Amino acid sequence: MQFFSTRDHNRVVSASQAIAQGLSDEGGLFVPQSFPQVDVKAICALDYPEMAAAIVGQYLTDYSQEFLQEAAKATYGAAFGGKAGYLAPVSDEVYSLELWHGPTCAFKDYALQLMPKLLVEAKKNLSRTEKTLILVATSGDTGKAALDGYHDIPGVEIAVFYPTGGTSEIQRLQMATQEGANVAVYAVRGNFDDAQTGVKKVFGDKAIAARLAERNIRLSSANSINWGRLVPQIVYYFAAYAQLLKAGKIAFGDKVDFCVPTGNFGDILAGYYAKQMGLPVGKLVCASNQNNVLTDFLSTGTYTAKREFYKTTSPSMDILVSSNLERLLYHVTGSDAEVAGLMKSLNETGRYTVRPETLKAIQESFDCGWSSEEQVAGRSAPATRRTATSATPIRRWLSMLPLRRNGTACRWWCFPPPRPSSSRAACWKLWATLPRRTTSRPCRRWKRLPAAPLPQVSPSCGRRPSGSAPSSTRLRSRRWHWAVRHDETRTGVNKLWHFLCLAIPTFPWAAPSRWTFSPGWNGYVERLEANWRKLVKPEDTIVLAGDISWAMRLTDTRRDFEFLQQLPGQKLIMKGNHDYWWTTANKMNAYLKAEGFDTLHILHNNSYSVEGYAICGTRGWLFDVGEPHDEKVMNREIGRLKMSLDAAEPGLEKLVFLHYPPVYTGTSAPEIVATLKAYGITRCYYGHLHGNAIRYAVQGDVDGIRYKLVSADGLRFCPYRIN
């Protein structure tokens, strides 16, 4: 079988060439010349490795069937624990295709565990000996899956680009700690679309290609823009249908509908190819998050990429430029010139509109729906949609969409999010993939901690801590508390439990029962409020040094801020490492004023004078600086700390508050410490450490500076009195 470019029908390549090259020279994507028809009943009688070899072999005709059988058997065996394409019942008519049983817990494993074998064989078929440089843009799980699949493959190097702050922390750590001498990971300023656009520009740059050719290097891709990434994903649609047949849930020929959460349109497009090959598929329902560009297109025929970008709790779907939609447009229109014109319009104007007959043809196979962050969290659901009673991600995805039937034999299926955070088993498996140290680049983040704890102070509520001034001489009480959301410690189990809680807000509306597995946090909201009201007076000042809300946008912080607003005292709020809602000080101050949150104030590049003290501070940064990005962030935080200290009223004692600890067992952030000493700081308060990590917090006098850990569980959810 031959392959054509979506933008130039005259560019014809073999399957090996399409996989080795990845992207056509002019920027088009390779598509098969036709849809092979298969004996669906015979395919459904095979086990998963045999099924994969049979289906992939229909497209990769220049590969030997013996190679494909061996590659499929080696790929979908032990690495998937016998659960490749596993179908789990949700209800009588709803099933979940669990695609997270691979080595990195991402559905991309189905392709990226096989794809490296296909690439190596393609180079053999083409008699190529050059080095292959693979460029990958990722919004989350593709990066780790690609790194794991390609690491230490001879003749191959891989570079992964991800948006800074655009992936979950666990995904970032998965990538940053990947072993292998041929892997590299880069953070990109911007979102996934920026990363993907940059990668595509590199592929289309002839000057770069010429320079690489001089060094005997050729570019390729592991994203779904590469046909080798897309074709293995067709298999699990057949596998799902086969399991329903074997279970007697459907009769052969009955159509099923697939509901697929997607951002780049690759996963759902694989279902379209399965349908074209003869699999009885009804509707392919495209489920989107708040970045609902695909929903709008499938409804109106107009694709608009220039729109507000939302960071959501499903970062793998935070995409506004869905590359694989180009393939669908080619298949529906049959015109490379038309597709090239649409893509040109997208690049130049950020939008395009298809012809009505094109939209009608697409809607014959596709349906769509989207859900807001509130709906995904289960906070609300439209009355016109079916609302599930279970809190599992599977049912939440189902509750997003109108569940329509196309016939009596129709069944609704749902592909769950790539990582089902409600599954402890899956999370344990995911945790096991994170190495404690890497051989390719030493990573201090995962080094073993010493067993001996350092001295610490754990004050009891209502008691004056040792060293504080007697009540007769004290100034108006100032209390400090950090409302923690997430554990960034270096200890295993505690880190895992907090990963499970990442999407759980911290206040009463967050279903506190989810915290029952986190020792010491049971009923913490009630304890915090009770202790706060017991000790804090309206005239007191409280500093909250970061991680105030799980909201992704400032406007979504309202409920958290309402909780703080109704508590007594004036609150000074700083930035933590999870405050993604944090924008500019001016915008936040304007928002607080507009909403009437008059007890909340932003501590950012400024200082507050409070009864004889100057309250200064900044977020700070980690002490294990080693990357250029780390150095840049550290310099920025040093500058902000100096601005805050310089803004202090002369003659007042400066108290410094930080989010990250400036000192830790066996190490420190020397730049931060040097700044504290230069300004004569004698007292510094910090948070960030929780659970088992509290034992290793440095507290007390160190080189003339008294440090105090004031994280929420470190203080037993009791405000700490400073003076």
FIMISE-123238 format. One line per 10 residues: number of its first residue (from 1); their letters; for each residue x, y, z of C-alpha. Coordinates in steps of 0.25 Angstrom, whole numbers, plus 5000, padded with zeros to 4 digits. Each point is the difference from the previous one (the first is absolute). Example, Ala and Ser with C-alpha at 12.3 -4.5 7.8 and 13.67 -1.06 7.14 Angstrom:
<nupas>
1> as> 5049:4982:5031 ~ 5006:5014:4998
</nupas>
This chain:
<nupas>
1> mqffstrdhn> 5000:5000:5000 ~ 5005:5014:4997 ~ 4997:5013:5007 ~ 4997:5014:4995 ~ 5002:5014:5007 ~ 4987:5007:5004 ~ 5006:5012:4993 ~ 5006:4995:4988 ~ 4995:4987:4993 ~ 5012:4999:4992
11> rvvsasqaia> 5009:4997:5012 ~ 4999:4985:5000 ~ 5008:4991:5010 ~ 5000:4986:5006 ~ 4995:4996:5014 ~ 5015:5000:5004 ~ 5003:5013:4994 ~ 4987:5006:5007 ~ 5005:4995:5014 ~ 5014:5003:4998
21> qglsdegglf> 4997:5014:4995 ~ 4988:5003:5009 ~ 4996:5013:4993 ~ 4999:5004:4986 ~ 5010:5010:4995 ~ 4990:5011:4998 ~ 4993:4998:5013 ~ 4989:4990:4996 ~ 4997:4987:5007 ~ 5001:4986:4993
31> vpqsfpqvdv> 4987:4993:4998 ~ 4998:4986:4994 ~ 4995:4999:4985 ~ 4988:4992:5004 ~ 4993:4993:5012 ~ 5003:4985:5000 ~ 4988:4992:5003 ~ 5002:4988:5009 ~ 4992:4988:5005 ~ 4995:5006:5013
41> kaicaldype> 4995:4987:5006 ~ 5013:4993:4997 ~ 5008:5012:5006 ~ 4991:5000:5013 ~ 5004:4985:5002 ~ 5015:5003:5002 ~ 5007:5004:5013 ~ 5005:5014:5001 ~ 5014:4998:4995 ~ 4995:4992:4988
51> maaaivgqyl> 4989:5011:4997 ~ 5011:5011:5001 ~ 5008:4993:4989 ~ 4989:4997:4991 ~ 4994:5014:5000 ~ 5013:5008:5000 ~ 5005:4990:4989 ~ 4988:5005:4991 ~ 5007:5014:4999 ~ 5015:4997:5002
61> tdysqeflqe> 5001:4991:4988 ~ 5015:5001:4998 ~ 5002:4994:5014 ~ 5001:4985:5001 ~ 4988:4993:5007 ~ 5010:4992:5008 ~ 5007:5013:5005 ~ 4986:5006:5004 ~ 4996:4988:5007 ~ 5013:4999:5008
71> aakatygaaf> 4999:5015:5003 ~ 4986:5000:5004 ~ 5002:4988:5009 ~ 5012:5007:5007 ~ 4992:5013:5002 ~ 4987:4995:5005 ~ 5004:4990:5010 ~ 5007:5002:5013 ~ 5000:5015:4999 ~ 4985:5000:5000
81> ggkagylapv> 4998:4990:5011 ~ 4991:4992:4992 ~ 4990:5011:4999 ~ 5002:5006:4986 ~ 4987:5006:4995 ~ 4993:4996:5013 ~ 4985:5003:5000 ~ 4994:5003:5014 ~ 4985:5001:5002 ~ 4994:5013:5006
91> sdevyslelw> 4986:4996:4999 ~ 4991:4991:4992 ~ 5002:5008:4987 ~ 5012:5008:5003 ~ 5014:4995:4999 ~ 5014:5006:5003 ~ 5012:4996:4991 ~ 5011:5001:5010 ~ 5012:5005:4992 ~ 5009:5003:5012
101> hgptcafkdy> 5006:4986:5003 ~ 5013:5003:4992 ~ 5014:5003:5006 ~ 4997:5015:5002 ~ 4985:4999:5002 ~ 4997:5008:4988 ~ 4992:4995:4988 ~ 5011:5005:4991 ~ 5008:4988:5005 ~ 4991:4992:4990
111> alqlmpkllv> 5007:5007:4988 ~ 5013:5004:5007 ~ 5005:4987:5004 ~ 4998:4994:4986 ~ 5004:5013:4992 ~ 5015:4999:5004 ~ 5001:4986:4994 ~ 4993:5005:4987 ~ 5010:5011:4999 ~ 5012:4991:5001
121> eakknlsrte> 4994:4990:4990 ~ 4996:5012:4991 ~ 5015:5004:4999 ~ 5004:4986:4997 ~ 4989:4999:4989 ~ 5006:5013:4994 ~ 5014:4997:5002 ~ 5002:5012:5008 ~ 5012:5001:5010 ~ 4998:5015:5004
131> ktlilvatsg> 4997:5004:5015 ~ 4985:5003:5002 ~ 4997:5012:5008 ~ 4986:4999:5006 ~ 4993:5013:5004 ~ 4987:4999:5009 ~ 4991:5011:5005 ~ 4991:4995:5011 ~ 4989:5006:5009 ~ 5003:4989:5010
141> dtgkaaldgy> 5000:4985:4999 ~ 5006:4999:4986 ~ 5013:5005:5005 ~ 5003:4989:5010 ~ 4994:4989:4991 ~ 5009:5004:4988 ~ 5012:5001:5009 ~ 4998:4987:5006 ~ 4998:4993:4986 ~ 5012:5006:4994
151> hdipgveiav> 5010:5001:5011 ~ 5014:4993:4996 ~ 4995:4996:4986 ~ 5012:5000:4992 ~ 5001:5010:4989 ~ 4989:5008:5006 ~ 5000:5013:5008 ~ 4987:5006:5006 ~ 4997:5014:5005 ~ 4987:5003:5007
161> fyptggtsei> 4994:5014:5001 ~ 4989:5003:5010 ~ 4993:5013:5005 ~ 5005:5006:5013 ~ 4989:4998:5010 ~ 4992:4993:4990 ~ 5001:4986:5005 ~ 4997:4994:5013 ~ 5012:4999:5010 ~ 5000:4985:4999
171> qrlqmatqeg> 5001:5001:4985 ~ 5011:5010:5001 ~ 5008:4991:5009 ~ 4998:4988:4992 ~ 5006:5007:4988 ~ 5011:5007:5008 ~ 5005:4987:5007 ~ 5000:4991:4987 ~ 5012:4991:4999 ~ 5008:4999:4987
181> anvavyavrg> 5012:5006:4993 ~ 4992:5004:4988 ~ 4989:5008:5006 ~ 4998:5015:5003 ~ 4988:5008:5006 ~ 4998:5015:4998 ~ 4989:5009:5006 ~ 4994:5010:4991 ~ 4994:5014:5003 ~ 4986:4999:4996
191> nfddaqtgvk> 4989:4989:4998 ~ 5000:4987:4992 ~ 4997:5007:4987 ~ 5012:5008:5001 ~ 5009:4988:5002 ~ 4993:4992:4989 ~ 5001:5012:4990 ~ 5015:5002:5003 ~ 5002:4985:4997 ~ 4992:5001:4987
201> kvfgdkaiaa> 5009:5012:4996 ~ 5013:4993:5003 ~ 4995:4988:4990 ~ 4996:5011:4990 ~ 5014:5007:5001 ~ 5008:4996:4988 ~ 5013:5007:5006 ~ 4999:4992:5013 ~ 4998:4987:4991 ~ 5012:5004:4992
211> rlaernirls> 5009:5002:5013 ~ 4995:4987:5006 ~ 5003:4993:4987 ~ 5014:5004:5000 ~ 5001:4993:5014 ~ 4993:4988:4994 ~ 4987:5002:5008 ~ 4986:5000:4996 ~ 4987:5005:5007 ~ 4988:4991:5004
221> sansinwgrl> 4989:5002:5010 ~ 4993:4991:5010 ~ 4987:5009:5001 ~ 4987:4995:4994 ~ 5004:5008:4987 ~ 5009:4988:4997 ~ 4992:4989:4994 ~ 5008:4990:5008 ~ 4994:5006:5013 ~ 4985:4999:4994
231> vpqivyyfaa> 4999:4986:4994 ~ 5002:4992:5013 ~ 4989:5008:5007 ~ 4990:4994:4990 ~ 5002:4986:5006 ~ 4993:5003:5014 ~ 4987:5004:4993 ~ 4999:4986:4994 ~ 5005:4994:5013 ~ 4988:5007:5007
241> yaqllkagki> 4990:4995:4990 ~ 5005:4986:5001 ~ 4999:5000:5015 ~ 4985:5004:4999 ~ 4998:4989:4991 ~ 5007:4989:5008 ~ 4992:5005:5012 ~ 4987:4999:4993 ~ 4996:5015:5002 ~ 4998:5002:4985
251> afgdkvdfcv> 4998:4992:4987 ~ 5010:5001:4989 ~ 4996:5012:4991 ~ 4994:5008:5012 ~ 5006:5014:5000 ~ 5006:5006:5012 ~ 5003:5015:5003 ~ 5014:5004:5005 ~ 5001:5012:5009 ~ 5015:5005:5000
261> ptgnfgdila> 5006:5011:5008 ~ 5009:5007:4990 ~ 5008:5012:4997 ~ 5009:4997:4988 ~ 4989:4992:4993 ~ 5010:4988:4999 ~ 4993:4990:5009 ~ 4986:5002:4994 ~ 5006:5000:4986 ~ 5005:4986:5002
271> gyyakqmglp> 4985:4996:5003 ~ 4996:5007:4986 ~ 5011:4991:4993 ~ 4994:4988:5008 ~ 4986:5003:4995 ~ 5005:5002:4985 ~ 5007:4986:5001 ~ 4986:4994:5003 ~ 4999:5000:5015 ~ 4985:5003:5004
281> vgklvcasnq> 5001:5014:5006 ~ 4989:5009:5002 ~ 5004:5014:5005 ~ 5014:5004:5004 ~ 4997:5010:5011 ~ 5011:5010:5002 ~ 5000:5004:5015 ~ 5007:5013:5003 ~ 5004:5008:5012 ~ 4999:5015:5002
291> nnvltdflst> 5009:5002:4988 ~ 4988:4996:4991 ~ 5005:5004:4986 ~ 4997:4986:4994 ~ 4986:5001:5006 ~ 4998:5013:4993 ~ 5005:4995:4987 ~ 4992:4987:5000 ~ 4988:5009:5003 ~ 5002:5011:4990
301> gtytakrefy> 5010:4997:4990 ~ 5009:5012:5004 ~ 5013:4997:5007 ~ 5005:5011:5009 ~ 5014:4998:5006 ~ 5001:5015:5005 ~ 4992:4999:5013 ~ 5003:5000:5015 ~ 5008:4989:5004 ~ 4997:4993:5013
311> kttspsmdil> 5009:4992:5009 ~ 4991:4988:5005 ~ 5001:4988:5009 ~ 5002:4992:4987 ~ 5012:5006:4994 ~ 5002:4990:4989 ~ 4987:5005:4994 ~ 5004:5015:5001 ~ 5002:5002:4985 ~ 4995:5010:4990
321> vssnlerlly> 5006:4995:4987 ~ 4996:4986:4998 ~ 5010:4995:4990 ~ 4993:4987:4996 ~ 4987:5007:4996 ~ 5008:5003:4987 ~ 5000:4985:4997 ~ 4985:4999:5001 ~ 4998:5013:4991 ~ 5008:4993:4990
331> hvtgsdaeva> 4992:4987:5000 ~ 4987:5007:5000 ~ 5003:5011:4989 ~ 5010:4991:4992 ~ 5007:5013:4996 ~ 5014:5003:5004 ~ 4999:5014:4994 ~ 4988:5003:5009 ~ 5007:4995:5012 ~ 5012:5008:4997
341> glmkslnetg> 4991:5012:4999 ~ 4993:4997:5013 ~ 5014:4998:5007 ~ 5005:5013:4994 ~ 4988:5008:5005 ~ 5002:4994:5014 ~ 5015:5004:5001 ~ 4997:5014:4995 ~ 4987:5003:5006 ~ 4998:4990:5011
351> rytvrpetlk> 4987:4995:4994 ~ 4994:4993:4988 ~ 4986:4996:4996 ~ 4997:4987:4993 ~ 4989:4999:4989 ~ 4986:4995:5005 ~ 5001:4987:4993 ~ 5013:4997:5006 ~ 4994:5003:5014 ~ 4988:4991:4997
361> aiqesfdcgw> 5009:4989:4996 ~ 5008:5001:5013 ~ 4988:5001:5009 ~ 4995:4986:4994 ~ 5012:4994:5008 ~ 5002:5009:5011 ~ 4993:5007:5011 ~ 5005:5009:5011 ~ 4999:5005:5014 ~ 5008:5008:5011
371> sseeqvagrs> 5001:5002:5014 ~ 5004:5011:5009 ~ 5010:4998:5012 ~ 4988:5002:5009 ~ 4993:4988:4993 ~ 5012:4991:5000 ~ 5002:5002:5015 ~ 4985:4996:5002 ~ 4996:5014:5005 ~ 4989:5002:4991
381> apatrrtats> 4994:4993:4987 ~ 4989:5005:4991 ~ 4986:4995:5002 ~ 5000:4995:4985 ~ 5012:4991:5002 ~ 5000:4987:5007 ~ 5007:5001:5013 ~ 5007:4988:5006 ~ 5000:4997:5015 ~ 5014:4995:5001
391> atpirrwlsm> 5012:5009:5002 ~ 5009:4992:4990 ~ 5006:5007:4989 ~ 4993:4991:4990 ~ 4986:5004:5004 ~ 5004:5014:5001 ~ 5004:5000:4985 ~ 4987:4993:4997 ~ 4992:5011:5008 ~ 5006:5010:4991
401> lplrrngtac> 4993:4996:4987 ~ 4986:4998:4995 ~ 4999:4985:4999 ~ 4992:4998:4988 ~ 4997:4987:4993 ~ 5001:4997:4985 ~ 4993:4987:5002 ~ 4995:4989:5009 ~ 5013:4992:4999 ~ 5009:5012:5003
411> rwwcfppprp> 5009:5000:5012 ~ 5007:5012:5006 ~ 5015:4999:5003 ~ 5009:5010:5007 ~ 5015:5001:4999 ~ 5004:5005:5014 ~ 5010:5011:5002 ~ 5015:4995:4997 ~ 5002:4998:5015 ~ 4988:4997:5009
421> sssraacwkl> 5004:5007:5013 ~ 4989:4992:5007 ~ 5007:4987:4998 ~ 5010:4998:5011 ~ 5006:4988:4993 ~ 5003:5008:4988 ~ 5006:5011:5008 ~ 5009:4990:5007 ~ 5004:4995:4987 ~ 5003:5014:4995
431> watlprrtts> 5008:5003:5012 ~ 5009:4988:4998 ~ 5004:5005:4986 ~ 5007:5012:5007 ~ 5015:4997:5002 ~ 5006:5005:5013 ~ 5012:5004:4992 ~ 5004:5000:4985 ~ 5012:4995:4994 ~ 5000:5010:4988
441> rpcrrwkrlp> 4999:5012:5009 ~ 5001:5000:5015 ~ 4988:5005:5006 ~ 5001:5005:5014 ~ 4985:5001:5001 ~ 4999:4985:5003 ~ 5012:4997:5009 ~ 4998:4992:5013 ~ 4997:5009:5012 ~ 5007:4997:5013
451> aaplpqvsps> 4993:4993:5011 ~ 5003:5008:5012 ~ 4990:5012:5002 ~ 5004:5014:5003 ~ 4995:5007:5012 ~ 4986:5007:4997 ~ 4990:5008:5008 ~ 4985:4995:4999 ~ 4993:5010:5008 ~ 4986:4997:5007
461> cgrrpsgsap> 4989:5009:4997 ~ 4998:5011:5010 ~ 5014:4999:5005 ~ 5010:5011:4999 ~ 5012:4993:4993 ~ 5013:5001:5007 ~ 5009:5012:4997 ~ 4988:5009:4998 ~ 4998:5013:5007 ~ 4991:5000:5013
471> sstrlrsrrw> 4986:5004:4998 ~ 5002:5013:5007 ~ 5010:5005:4990 ~ 4996:4994:4988 ~ 4994:5008:4988 ~ 4987:4996:4993 ~ 5001:4985:4997 ~ 5003:4996:4987 ~ 4998:4986:4995 ~ 5005:4992:4988
481> hwavrhdetr> 4994:4988:4993 ~ 5002:4994:4987 ~ 4988:4993:4994 ~ 5007:4988:4993 ~ 4995:4993:4988 ~ 5011:4991:4995 ~ 5012:4992:5005 ~ 5013:5003:4993 ~ 5009:4992:5010 ~ 5010:4989:4996
491> tgvnklwhfl> 4993:4989:5007 ~ 4993:4989:4992 ~ 4986:4997:5006 ~ 4997:5014:5005 ~ 5003:5005:4986 ~ 4990:4990:4994 ~ 4989:5003:5009 ~ 5000:5014:4997 ~ 5001:4997:4985 ~ 4987:4993:5002
501> claiptfpwa> 4994:5013:5006 ~ 5006:5010:4990 ~ 4986:5003:4994 ~ 4993:5001:5014 ~ 4998:5015:5005 ~ 5004:5002:5014 ~ 4987:5006:5007 ~ 4987:4993:5004 ~ 4994:4999:4987 ~ 5011:4991:4996
511> apsrwtfspg> 4994:4987:5005 ~ 5010:4999:5012 ~ 4998:4985:5001 ~ 5010:4999:4988 ~ 5011:5003:5011 ~ 4997:4989:5009 ~ 5012:4992:4994 ~ 5009:5012:5003 ~ 5005:4999:5015 ~ 4998:5012:5008
521> wngyverlea> 4991:5007:4990 ~ 4986:4995:5004 ~ 4991:5011:5003 ~ 5011:5010:4998 ~ 4990:5011:4995 ~ 4992:5000:5012 ~ 5012:4999:5009 ~ 5006:5012:4992 ~ 4988:5009:5001 ~ 4998:4996:5015
531> nwrklvkped> 5014:5004:5004 ~ 5000:5012:4991 ~ 4987:5006:5007 ~ 5005:4996:5014 ~ 5014:5007:4999 ~ 4999:5011:4989 ~ 4993:5013:5003 ~ 4994:5010:4989 ~ 5012:5009:5002 ~ 5011:4990:4998
541> tivlagdisw> 5008:4997:4987 ~ 5002:4987:4994 ~ 5010:4996:4989 ~ 4996:4989:4991 ~ 5013:4997:4992 ~ 4994:4993:4987 ~ 4992:4988:4995 ~ 4987:5008:5003 ~ 4991:4993:4990 ~ 4999:4989:4990
551> amrltdtrrd> 4994:5009:4990 ~ 5006:5001:4986 ~ 4995:5014:4998 ~ 4998:5012:5009 ~ 4985:5001:4998 ~ 4999:4985:5005 ~ 5006:5004:5014 ~ 4988:5006:5005 ~ 4995:4989:5009 ~ 5014:4998:5006
561> feflqqlpgq> 5001:5015:5003 ~ 4986:5001:5005 ~ 5004:4989:5011 ~ 5012:5009:5004 ~ 4992:5013:4999 ~ 4991:4995:5011 ~ 5011:4997:5009 ~ 5004:5011:5010 ~ 5013:5008:4997 ~ 5007:5006:4989
571> klimkgnhdy> 5007:4990:4990 ~ 5013:5002:4992 ~ 5000:4990:4989 ~ 5013:4996:4993 ~ 5002:4991:4988 ~ 5003:4985:5001 ~ 5004:4990:4990 ~ 4985:4995:4997 ~ 4994:5014:4999 ~ 4997:4999:4985
581> wwttankmna> 4990:5011:5001 ~ 5010:5010:5004 ~ 5001:5011:4990 ~ 5006:5014:5002 ~ 4998:5007:5013 ~ 4992:5011:4993 ~ 4990:4990:4995 ~ 4999:4993:5013 ~ 4998:5013:5008 ~ 4989:5004:4990
591> ylkaegfdtl> 4993:4987:5001 ~ 5001:5000:5016 ~ 4994:5014:5000 ~ 4989:4997:4990 ~ 4996:4988:5008 ~ 5000:5007:5013 ~ 5011:4991:5006 ~ 5005:5012:5009 ~ 5008:4991:5010 ~ 5008:4994:4989
601> hilhnnsysv> 5013:5007:4995 ~ 5011:4995:4990 ~ 5015:5000:5005 ~ 5007:5001:4987 ~ 5012:5009:4998 ~ 4996:5008:5011 ~ 5000:5001:5016 ~ 4989:5002:5011 ~ 5003:5008:5013 ~ 4993:4993:5011
611> egyaicgtrg> 5002:5005:5014 ~ 5015:5001:5000 ~ 5003:4990:4990 ~ 5002:5000:4985 ~ 4994:4988:4993 ~ 5008:4996:4988 ~ 5001:4988:4991 ~ 4999:4993:4987 ~ 4998:4985:4995 ~ 5015:4997:5000
621> wlfdvgephd> 5005:4988:4992 ~ 5005:4986:5002 ~ 5014:4998:5005 ~ 5004:4989:4990 ~ 5003:5010:4989 ~ 5007:4994:4988 ~ 4992:5004:4987 ~ 5001:5013:4993 ~ 4985:5002:5002 ~ 5002:4998:5015
631> ekvmnreigr> 5011:5010:5000 ~ 4991:5010:4993 ~ 4989:4998:5010 ~ 5009:5001:5012 ~ 5005:5013:4995 ~ 4986:5005:4998 ~ 4996:4996:5014 ~ 5013:5007:5006 ~ 4996:5012:4993 ~ 4986:5000:5006
641> lkmsldaaep> 5005:4997:5014 ~ 5009:5012:4999 ~ 4988:5009:4995 ~ 4992:4995:5011 ~ 5011:5003:5010 ~ 5003:5014:4994 ~ 4986:5004:5001 ~ 5000:4997:5015 ~ 4997:5012:5009 ~ 5014:5005:5006
651> gleklvflhy> 5002:4997:5014 ~ 4991:4988:5001 ~ 5005:4986:5002 ~ 4999:4992:4987 ~ 4993:4986:5001 ~ 5002:4992:4988 ~ 4989:4990:4995 ~ 5003:4990:4989 ~ 4993:4988:4994 ~ 5012:4991:4997
661> ppvytgtsap> 5009:4997:5011 ~ 5013:5008:4999 ~ 5008:4989:5008 ~ 4998:4985:5000 ~ 5007:4988:5005 ~ 5014:4999:4994 ~ 4998:5012:4991 ~ 4994:5014:4998 ~ 4997:5011:4990 ~ 5012:5008:5001
671> eivatlkayg> 4995:5012:4992 ~ 4988:5001:5009 ~ 5008:4999:5013 ~ 5010:5010:4995 ~ 4989:5010:4997 ~ 4995:4998:5014 ~ 5013:5002:5007 ~ 5003:5012:4991 ~ 4987:5007:5005 ~ 5003:4996:5014
681> itrcyyghlh> 4988:4991:5001 ~ 4999:4992:5013 ~ 4987:4993:4999 ~ 4995:4992:4988 ~ 4987:4992:4999 ~ 4997:4989:4989 ~ 4991:4989:4996 ~ 4999:4990:4989 ~ 5004:4988:5008 ~ 4990:4990:5005
691> gnairyavqg> 4998:4986:5005 ~ 5013:4992:5002 ~ 5008:5012:4994 ~ 4997:5008:5013 ~ 5010:4992:5007 ~ 5011:5005:4992 ~ 4996:5015:5000 ~ 5011:5009:5006 ~ 4995:5008:5011 ~ 5007:5009:5010
701> dvdgiryklv> 5012:5009:4999 ~ 5009:4997:4988 ~ 5012:5010:4997 ~ 4992:5011:5008 ~ 4987:4998:4993 ~ 4988:4993:5008 ~ 4992:4991:4990 ~ 4986:4995:5003 ~ 4992:4990:4992 ~ 4985:5005:5000
711> sadglrfcpy> 4993:4990:4990 ~ 4986:4996:5004 ~ 5002:4986:5005 ~ 5014:5004:5006 ~ 4992:5010:5009 ~ 4988:4990:5002 ~ 4991:5010:4993 ~ 5002:5010:5011 ~ 5004:5014:4997 ~ 5014:5003:5005
721> rin> 5002:5012:5008 ~ 5013:5008:4996 ~ 5001:5010:5012
</nupas>
